[in-house]
Amino acid sequence: MITRFFIYGIAGWVMEILWTAAGALKRGDKRMIGYTSLWMMPIYGAAVLFEPLYNVIYFMPVFVRGLIYMTCIFAAEYSSGYALENLIGSCPWDYSSARYNVCGLIRLDYAPCWFAVGLLFEFGYKMLA
């Protein structure tokens, strides 16, 4: 479990760095500088807590599983952002200027991304188990 925690955490870091680098390129920055926060490692690593969920929903269609993962990721993103704001006074992300944000902590337009990430982590779990 500890090993998978670190695998998920590092995978999340890599995905976030690639995502932010692609966003920089989209804004015209050819340096493609990607970034993340040290706080994100345990947040992404917490995906290990979703593994028992897979054992309950594995028989469901992939679309349904993706929706469940997406909902759980939104809940985890919101709650971890809320906790960080209350514990350290800030959150590594601020979506307050995004059109479809909820309290600046989640972006509803990221739903397809979280859908895909949930299924990607499911694939990782099946490979590691």
Secondary structure, DSSP 8 states (H G I E B T S, - for coil): -HHHHHHHHHHHHHHHHHHHHHHHHHTT-TT------TTHHHHHHGGGGGHHHHHHHTTS-HHHHHHHHHHHHHHHHHHHHHHHHHHHS--S---TTSTTEETTTEEGGGHHHHHHHHHHHHHHHHHH-
